[in-house]
Amino acid sequence: MADLNELEDWIVRTGLGDRAAFEALYDATSAKLFGVCLRVLNNRAEAEEVLQDAFVRVWQNAQRFKANGYSPMTWLITVTRNQAIDRLRARKAPTDDIAARQDIADAGPTPEQAALASSERDRINACLDELDDPKAGAVRGAYLLGETYDELAKRYAVPVNTMRTWLRRSLLKLRECLTR
């Protein structure tokens, strides 16, 4: 995996239209971002499409990235996760097209991808276990299942702003845990 400075450099150069930097960024991050898509969508074909859409979004918006000490992977994961959640919500939306509602069989990840995902999952789960139960559940709901703030606030019987605060503070604790 590339280091923080390389990723920031590639994103900035991508914002300037540098195709070589974009290719390097893709090569360094696509596997991890595909895992994000696959985790949210649980459908390999859709995850591949969303990953492509996410990189189109990165190409279009790289000039907006600000290297301000935050992890460039966080920005990339956020862009990708948002694309996946948009697809998930579109899937939940009512449609008259029967073919659009049919699930496509998923061949599943390769053994290598499964091993990498398992390692990352173990680290994340260990950090999630450090959070209070309702907050860990809210983080899983929001960032892994694509639930909205409103849905989570209703489930946990708290105001929406409280849910936002829970999630923000939980993400800060997770980031701290994952950097240890």
Secondary structure, 3 states (H helix, E strand, C coil): CCCHHHHHHHHHHHHCCCHHHHHHHHHHHHHHHHHHHHHHHCCHHHHHHHHHHHHHHHHHHHHHCCCCCCCHHHHHHHHHHHHHHHHHHHHHCCCCCHHHHCCCCCCCCCHHHHHHHHHHHHHHHHHHHCCCHHHHHHHHHHHCCCCCHHHHHHHHCCCHHHHHHHHHHHHHHHHHHHCC
